[in-house]
Amino acid sequence: MRAHFASFGRTTVAAAALAIASLVVAAPVIAKDKEKEAPKVTNSAEFSKVAGPFQKTFGEVQAKKGKIADADFAAAAAALVPELAKLEPNVKSPLDRLIFGDWQRQIGTWTSDNALMTRGLQNMLDSGQLQPNLVATVSAMLGQMAYVAKDYPTAIKVLSPLMANPAVDDAVPQMLAESYASSGQPKQGLDALKSAIAARKAAGKDAPEEWYTRGNRIAYAAKLNAESTEWALLLVAAYPSPMNWLGATQLVRNGASNFGGPEELDVSRLMDQTGALKLEPKYVEREYVAYLQAIDARRFPGEAVRIAEQGIATGALKADDTFVKDSLAQARPRVAADKASLPSLAKEAAAAPSGKVAANAADTLLSYGEAAQADTLYTMALAKGGIDAEKDRVMTRLGIAQIDEGKYAEAKATLANVGGPRAAIAQLWAIYADQKAAGK
């Protein structure tokens, strides 16, 4: 990723320069002890002797801002740079450093001298005399300057303490995370974003969506599969838009090395329920194809017909496409007989010694949207046993059936017991259950 202001918005942290452009640097108020008065923070005699004349010249140049051509103002400001350098040996006290640093900052801004501006910000921070409300502002500005200069160690050092501040500018945690990532420490960058998110939540505020997408991109770029899945879940939990649901389900699927047709099917079903498949055709054409491939038109013909026709209606699938035509040709003739068999499934399941018949019957019922009956048969399958190899599939689909019934708490409890390659699928469905329970 390019190190550039625009990645985070020039009007965010960069605008902080305006916030302190008229900063009046003065000795801070020191609280008085009842027994004795604390020593006052003052300028050194050496600095006071030379600062007065420079302040006069500085003020004269400052007064010209906006009244003369920009190039002329920049030239006048540049003439202050060597005079400013002459003052530096006389900087002795903390207050000297604060005032001198602020001059460096302002002149650096006027002359577009980032190095001078950076030294000024560092001096202001190092003085220890900044008003508390300005410490975060100056730190953010200094961190931004370091980030743009690709001085990542400095950016990390300066920006890290700001993560606990819920009022930190939205761009700051992203710059810190990118600084870590650019230094070969992506996991530390993700931890920094988590800290910032936690601080916002503790303050009763929402973290911006960009923090989650930033974490998602950093994890994905670093090929951290577990973290990519984690940030996909965090993103869709905080911002459940159809597009984010599409991205989250794709990441979970693509990050798994042992997904088969049944796993693909349950991910595709979630895309359908969350509205992800209603996005523009260019985003979901492949998802409809993957869904149809996972369904198996011979086993779940009713669902195959529904999804194929939905894809055609939305423009994501073409009715004359060979694959679509073949899927419908296989599925449509089977639907009537398949539906006619539904009433007998419960009896067959109850009579079977193993839970496998009940699990398969429940799968068929779920594909037709018969959630309550599917719930009963999945529960029967688990009680009868003999489905150890399929237990995670059965638990996942029992949770889906319970969500369809509106039994959200029960669904979450069920999905929490899903392990193996289906664990991430179950987590996605559990997030969806939370959102349905909240009326989202």
Steps between C-alpha positions, in 0.01 A plus 500: 500500500628847418582722791286801419275740686212426266479145624353639819353832380692823495234681695533279807833490679660748263233749600629482854765748391226758476380415847825619655603756240419779741636318803606740772796348674507620855604365834237252619310564817661312787274399786594651836574276792365613834844473655707649221472623146642279228781655297376691198585381151686785333719579204873493552691825505697394192186432298315808621786720382483385137137397470356851520658633179417181314140512621468847352631389160287185514189708568575732210522205259188337648306823443569477127325164464208529259595856412779425254552235234556150632844479341602832659372387839690169472818695416453729800442198723809325359710799609405416859653152485868596547402752769307227678802269488707765681257485793532128560815504718313731738214254558555399864170462687190289420306817422777611264464168317122533471518850351794418274327183379183690418701747292661210317162346441343816361795600282527142375132516402542832322804379304372143440809375681378175649829428674490835682135453588576152636783630720268768630225258589751274675638793701150602603425148615836454672458825691241343726328838511220447252150552626341155551243553226779564249720201579286263289475755218874558481573127534261423215661763279850376581395141436350598167818677395703194597262269317514701179880507525492120546663542838289220639685451832430864593141476383451188714663662803297820479163360398481191722408690820203656321313172455344524846352841416143459367514848350802423284465605137364219283814499284744443785436130580513423129837671462633311801373168365654570159828605665517165676406315180762687300754403765421132460284488814143461368370324811610791721320734260181298535537509879531879484174523308332273753617726783357805325170320435483393866559858614215625281266229623588571863405862438166394353601592146520305176835447336499608134450237234836592348681356804347160437565505127857614568552207734346268245734620225811483719423143606420392145812663353714332764339163420386460859206268436375479858521877544335561162205291613493674837490848344237392249284396795572824688413709195170331425402502867553876522385598149267233356447636151436254214840587354676431829310174535614402153861577588483319835349184357749499212792541739381218722456274200824597327702475820396139557706221352251221556162636392280260306159532341303490830712779650473707183124452507458638850719801421295565185178476701627773731585720201141454388343578837711812563418654163852461366368318192282800418807715425586600146549200268871577450558426869297182534492313168766257621323463834180382330699248299676378815164476678346290223804274490481449877125431504506191275179539303421130541508509880345842569300571182265754656783718628688462170199628304446790741862617486534456124182698436605765751838535328331537162255759637781710648708481184784310666424186296398468139209270418673373184825416678574128462573446868183678609287315245642165607443578869138589440451203270618267775313671783157594365375144422595388850325770703146357500606152612742644752230714660260207504750302708529764774211373721657155528846616600426530872363143517800358319736690728324382814513136387868501410747375764759763417475878486625511140153463349366779719794728408449442127125552533560823690734619223222453247245683714741788564555540126126564463489749787324261738706621797288365787488147360869512416572611860309196633683254277848647556434474873390140450815423301720633779309300760519174305867535420698317239583828327836584655657576162211732416439653839639845416289512184189401695570755774560775245175431321308461823620850587387625157156345550472662843589840353230452236256427783600814687660299782812714505633422847461126440671536163801672653531228763484234230750670271746547787547123501612480138869429448744402227491671161142604567585710806536821300175430312323455834647826628364684197154353552518589871574863410201492268288361785605793721404746229163336440434506873580872500260557210771587249 
